Amino acid sequence: MHASQLKCTFELLDSNFFNERKVLEIAKGATEFNLPIIRANRKLVASENGGLHNPSVLTFNPDWGTEQEQEASKIFNYPSISSIQKPENEEDIAFMSILELGALIRTKQVTSEELARIFLKRLKRYNPALEAVVTYTDELAYQQAKEADELLAQGKYLGPLHGIPYGLKDIIAVPQYKTTWGSTTFKNQVLNTEAWVYKRLKSAGAVLVAKLVSGSLAYDDIWFGGRTRNPWNIEEFSTGSSAGPAACTSAGMVPFAIGSETAGSMTYPGARCGVTALRPTFGTVGRTGVMSISESLDKLGPFCRSAADCTIVLDAIRGKDPDDLSSRDFPFADPFSVDITKLTVGYLEDAEMEVVQVLAEKGIKMVPFKLNYTVDSVQGILNFTMDVDMLAHFDEWQRSGKDDVYEAQDQWPVELRRSRIITAVDYIQAQRARGKLIREVKESFIVDAFIGNVTDWEKVCLGNLVGLPVIVVPAGFKNISNPPPSGSRRRTTITTGIYAPPKHDHIALALAIAYQSVTDHHKQRPPIDNLGPNDIIPDPPTVTIPPRILHL
């Protein structure tokens, strides 16, 4: 290859300052030295896709190191539910909280097998409309439910998740069941390994009823079986790759579900579908057995009916995963025991003021707030980090041309091809800029928590880069745009985010619990069965959700 041709390549790398002699020298060195090492390393660790094996030794620690470590709380002090009666209507049962369902099980008003049947029935009833389920795990569900009932008959109660049905995003491995990653390429894949989060839930007595939709390779809501819809307005799609967990929780198809986030995959569908969802501090929940996009960004968290339910699930799944180098046993205080009147909470310009007002009335000091930082490439840093890491985990997928059959060609295929020419130097520079961002956010974070928009792309990128926990909180509803003349029961959800510093998830949870103790937005049910008179959903929908684009 001529030096002039090579120089054109160097222009794509922003390295066109080399003269022709140096360009030829680089080409010779790359051929003789770099390529053999590159190929040897790829042979060692990159023959399998998904990042399930051979994790990087470079790990991200979100800890700001501003306070003395305290012993982790072994178990949270859950509020007790007394004198609860089993509803006659199965739908009323389906929309009960974890604590309420747990009380019914504990008092033997309902069995775990009954609950498994109710939720499997709802999953199968509504999935044709929502396209939110990949695999029903009937056999496993009834087996686990039977075991839960037998333990209770022996006087052994495992805690608030004992006998409670749930769903897992289908990037989480469960033996003997397909783990499709939402992708045509992997739709028949069976990973005979137990994901760490699945082990934790199994040991807590929870009952897996379904593997729920992940957008293809954990990107957005398009998967090999269709596109997941929003139960509050099924003309819309759910957005975000934790589409199935969000939609199924919203529709009362499961009491809770586990999703994941790298960049908006929990916050977007949680907000769109109007459910309470916790993206915890990075490292809180182990990721062994989970498809990896980025080892320094990926997080697992719960979609639930309420913040109290999120607290219960977090308590069950948190802790050190010995096979996940980034996981830690953070010393969370008990969210149910936080004295919120001692907190100072900021609110951004885009905060939902009804939430601010309610928290102020609860005795919390609410102050206007702005997160100040000088790093102006936050969104670009996120994309560099996520895309390069993803490509390392799906190198073979791209090299073998499997990206040509990917479900949405304007998503991963385009991003990962572009990422192929991001140099190691520029990736490291992005991480250094990320470090600068973290230091500036730490210095600016002078409140105990803050309230703000949870789907603003800048905040999504910043929160994930820094490792901030955030809880998505339903805050109301408004009419859909362009409703039919006779009206519609479909609604657009209003949500907000409560953000806390790393390792202070208990603060965000406590504030959300306080807000939900005097509001009922989180208790409303989507109108899947009754959209309103003459309200017919066109197929395909007329409301198109634009694809997420790269913001620089």
N, C-alpha and C positions, 0 to 999 in steps of 0.2 A: 504494500500500500504506500502511495506517495505521501510525503510529509504534508502536502497541501490538503489532502483528504483527511489526514489525521487531525490537522489543525481545526477543521470544521467540527470534528467530534469534540475537541477540547472547548470549543465555543459553547456547546451544550452544558459543559461542566463549569462554565464561568472561569476557565483556566487557559484562555487564549493568549497568555502573556509569554509562552515559551516560543523560542525561535525554532527554525526547522531542525537544526542540529540536536537540540534538546528533545524535540518531539520524537525524532528517530531513536534517540538514546532511550527514552521512556518506553517506546514500543518494543525495543529489543529486551529491555529489562522485564517488562510485563510478560512477554512471551516466555522468556527463559526462567524467570523466578516466580512471578505472581501467579500465573495460570496453573502451574502444577500444585501450588499450595491451595488455591481456590478449589480446584477439582478434588484434591484429597480431603479437604474439610467437608465439602458437599457430600462426598461419598460416605463419610463417617456419620454425619448427623442429619442430612436433608433428604434422605430417600423416602421418608414418610411425611405426609402432609399433616397439618393441624397443630404442630407444636406440642404434642402430648409427651414427647420424650426429649432428652438432652436439652434441658433448659439452660439459658445463659447464666453464667456465674455473676454477671453484672445485675445487681438488684436495686430497686428504688425503695427508699425509706422515706415516708411522708412525715416522719416525726420532726417537729420543730425544736424539740429539746429545750423547751422553755420552762419546764416544771419537773419536780422530782417524781420519779416513777413510784406508783403505789401498787399494791397487790391487786390483781384483777379480781373483780367481783365474781364470785363463783356462780351465783344464781340471782336473778332479779326477784324482787318481792312483788309478785303479781297481785293485782286486786282480786278480791274474792267475789264470786257471783252467787248470790243466795236466792232461794225460793223461785228459781226459774222453772217454767213449765214448758213441756214440749208442744210446739205449735201443731195444729191439726193439718195445716197446709204445707206441702213439701217445699213450695217456693219460699215460704217464710223460714223454713229450716235452712234452705240454701243460702239465704242472705244473713244468717246469724254470724256473729263474730267467733273467732277461735275460742275465746274465753267462754262464750255462751254454749257453743257446741261441746266444749270440754266439760262444762258443768252437766250437760245432758248425759254425756257418756259416764262421767264419774258417779252420777246418781242413778245410772242404769235405766234412764228413761228412753234411751236410744242405744243401739249397738253400733260398733264401728262398721259392721257388715251392712247395716241399714244405711248408714251415711255413704258408704262406698257405692251402694246401689243407686241412691238418690243422685249423687254427683255424676256417676257414669251415665245415667239416664239423661241428665241435663247436657252433658258434653256431647252425647250423640244426637240430641234433639236440636241443639243450636249450631253445631259445627257446620252443617251444610250452608248456613247463612253467613257465618263469620270466618270460615276457613282458618281456624285457629288451632286445630289439633292435628298432630302427625300420627301418633300411635296411642291407642287405648291399651292400658296395661291391666285388663280385667283380671286375668288369672293371678298376677302378682298382687293386685289390689285386694282381692278376696282372701288370698293367703295371708297377707299382712294384717288385714282387718280381723280375720279369725284369730290370729295370734294375739292381737291387742285385746280382743274380747276374752280370750282364755286367761291372759295375764290378769286382767281385772277380776275375773271370777276367782282367781287365786289370791286376791287381795294385793296385787302388785300394780301400782299406778305410776307410770313413767313421767308424768308431768302434763302440762297443758296441751301438748301436741299428741298425746296418747290417743290413737285411733282416729286422728283428723286426716281426711283426704287432702291431697295437694297435687300440683303439677310441676314438672321440670321443663325448662327451656331445652330444646332438643340439640344443644351442644354439650349436654351433660351426660356422661356415659353411665348406663345401667346395664348390667350383664343380661344377655339373652334377648335384649330388645335393640331394635335399630337405633342408632344415633346418627341422624342423617345430615346434621349441620345445615338443614334446609336446602341442600344442594342436589341437583340432578346427578352430579358426579358421584356423590356419596350416599344416595338415597337407599341403598341396600346394605350400608355399612353396619356391622355389629361389632362393638368394642366390648370384649368380655373383661371389663374392668369396672370396679365400683368407684365412681367419683367420690372424692372426700366429702363433699356437701351431701351427697346421697347417703353415705354412711352415717353422717351426723343425724340426719333426719330419721333414718331407719332406727338408730339407737334411741331416739326420742319417742318412738312409737308411731310416727306419722305414716300415712298410707298413700303410696304413689298410685294415682288413678290414670295418669296420662303423661305422654311426652308432648309438649306444646310447641307451637311453631316458633322457629327462629328464622328470620330473614336469611336468605342464602349466604352462607359463610358469615353469618352474624352482621349483615349489612341491610338496613332498612326492612320493609315488611313484605317484600316479594320473595317467594320461595317456590320450590319445584311443584307444589300442589296448587298454587294460586297466589292470592294476596289477601292478607288478613284485614278484616273490617272492624270499625269502631262500633261497639254495641250502642252507644248513645246516638249515633247517626250512621247507620250502616251504608249510607251513600258515600261515606268517607272511609279511607283506609287508616289503619292504626298508627302508622309511621313508627320507625325504630325497630331494631331487630328482635327485641323482646316483645314482639307483637302478640304472640300466643299467650304468654303469661298475663299480659295486661288485659287483653280482651276477655279471656276466660275468667279472670278474677272479677272484672267489671260486670260480666253477665251472670254471676252467681253459678258458674260452671265448676269452680273450685273455691274453697275457702281462702286459699293462698297459693302462690306459685313462686318459684325461684327463677329470676332472670339474670341478665348480665349487662354490664355497660363498659364500653371502651370510650365512646364519645356520643352520648345521647341515647343509647339503646334502652335505657330504663326511663329517663326523664321524659323523652318525647312520647312514647306510648302510654306512660303513666298519666301524663297530662291530658293527652288526647282522649283516653278512655275513662278519665275521671276516677282513678283509683289512688290510694295512698301507696307510695313506693319509696323505699329507702335505698339510696346508693351509699353504702357505708364508706368509711375511711379505707383507702387503698391498703390491702394487706389483712383486712379484718377476717375475711372468709377464704379458706384454702381453695385452690383451683385445680388440684390434681384430678385428672380424668375429664377435664373441660377443654374444648377446643380453644386455642390461644390465638388472639390477634396480636396483642402487644403485652409482653410480660411486665412492663412498667405502667400499664394503664388498665388492664382488665380487672373487673370487680364483679362479684356476685352479690345479689341482694334480693329482698322479698317484695312482692306485690301483695297487698292485703286490703282488707276492708277498712282498717283503721291504723293509726300510729301505735296504739296499744298492741295490736296484732303484730305489727312489724317488730316491736320490741321483743315479743315472745319468740318469734322466728329467729331474730338476730341472736338471741340468747342461746338458741339451740345450735346454730351453725357457726358461731364465732370461735376463734381459737387457733392455735398453731397447728398447721398441717405440715407434718415432718417432710413431706415430699415437695412442698412448694416453698422455695427459698425466700419468697417475698412475704409469706404469711407470718403474722405475729399475734401474740396473745396480749392485746391491748387492755390496759386497766380501766375499762369503762366503769363509771359509777352507775348506780341503779336509776334509770330514767323515771321510774315511778316515785323515787324519793328525792328528786331535785327540788330545791326551794326556788321556784321560778321568780319570786318577788325580789330575789337578790341579784337578778340578771339585768344586764343592760343590752338591749337588742336594737340593732340598727335596721333601718328600712331604706331601700334604694328608691329612686324615682319611679321605677316600674313595679314596685310592690303593690299587691292588692290591699288597698287601704282598709277594707273591711276586716282583714286579718289583723292589721296593725291596731285598729281600734279595739277589737275583741281582746287582744293580748294586753293592751293598755288597761282595759277594764279589769283584767285579772291581776293587776298590781305590778305589772312589769314596766320597767323604765324603757320607753320607746324613743329613739332618737334618729333624726335624719342621718344618713350615712352614705359614704361613697368609698369604694375600694380604689385606692390610687396606686398606679404602677406605670412605669415608663416603657416597658416592653411593648412594642407595637406590632409584633409578629406572632401573637399568641395562637391564632388560628393556623398559621403556617407551621409553627412548631408542632402543634398537635398532628397535623397531616404528615409531616416528615416522620415523626416518631411512630405513629400508627401504621403508616403505609410501608415503611422499611421493615418494621418488625413483622408485619403481616406477610410480606414477601419472603422473608427468611423462613417463615413457617409453611409457606405454600410455594416454595421454589420449584419443586417437582411438578406441581399442578400447572404452573405457567410454562415451564420448559416443555412439557408434553402436550401443550396446546389445549388442555382441558378448559382454559378460560374462554375458549370459543363457544362452549355450550352453556356458559353462565347465564342465569335467568335475566339479568339486567346489564346489558353490555356497557351502559354509561356509568356503571358503578365500579366494582373491584377491578374488572379487566383494564379499564382506562387508568385508574389510579396506580395499579401495581406495575403496569408497563412504564409509566412515568417514573415510578420509584426505582426502577432498575438502574437509572443513571444518577441517583443521588449518591454521592461519594461518601465513604466512611468519614472523611474530614468534615463534610458538611453536616452529616448526622450528629457527630460529636459537638459541632458548633451549636446545633439546635438544642442539644442537651445542656450545654453551658448557658444558653439563653434561657432555657427552662429553669435552671438553677437561679439565675438572676430574678426571674419572675417569682419564684417561690420566696426568695428573700424579701422582695418588695411587698408581696401579698402578706407575708408574716408581719412585717413592720406596720402595714396599713390596717391590719385586722385588730382594731382596738376595742371591739365590742365582743360580747360573749357569743353572739350569733347575729345573722342578718336575714331580712326577708327580701326576696327579689324574684323576678321572672325566672322560671325554671327551664324555659326552652330557648332563651336567647343564645344564639350560637357562640358568641364570645364567652358568655358565662359557662356554657357547656364545656368549651375547650379549656378555659382557665381552671374550672373545678376539677376536671379530670387530670390535667397536668400537675396540679398542686396536690391532689389527693384528698380534696375536701369532701366530707359527707354532706349530703343534702337529702331532705325528705320532700317528696311531692305531696302537696296537700290540696284536696278538692276544696274550692272556695265559692262554688255557686254555678249557675247555668245561665245561658242566654239563648234567645231564639236562633235557629239556624238561618243562614242567609238564603234568600229566595225560597221561602216555604211555599207549599201549594196554597191556592186561594182559600181552601177550607181549613187550613191550619195543619199543624203537625205536632206530635208529642216528641219528635226528635229534638235534641238540644246540643248546643256547643258548650263544652265544659269550661269552667273558669278554674284555674289552679294557680298556686304560687309555690315557691320553694323556700324552705328554711335551711339556711346554710350554717355550718359550724366549723371551727378549726379542726384539723386532723386530730383524731383520737377523742373528739368531743361529740360523738354521735348521740350520747345520752342527753346532751343539751338540746339538740335539734328534735329528738324524739319527745322530750319533756314538753317543749313548747307546742309541738303538734298535738300531743295528748291534751294539753290545756285548752287549745283552740277547739278541738273536737268534742271536748266535754260540754261545751255550751252551744255547739252548732250541729246541724244534721246533714250537711251537704254530702258527707261520706256515706250516709245511710240510704241515699236515694237509689232507685233501681232503674236501669235503662229500659226503654220501651220497645224491646225486641218483638214482643207479641202484639203490641197495639200501637202502631205508629200514628194513628189518627184517621179520621174519615177520608177516604179517597187519596190517601198518601201512598203512592206506589213508587218504589225505588227502581229507577231505570238500570238496566244492565247492558253495557257497562255504565258505571256511575257518571253523572255529568260533572261532579266535583272532582277535579284532578289534583292530587297532591304533588307538587313539583319535586323532582329529585333534589337531594341535598347537594349543594355545589361547594366547591373549594373557595373559601374566603381568605384573601391575603391581607 
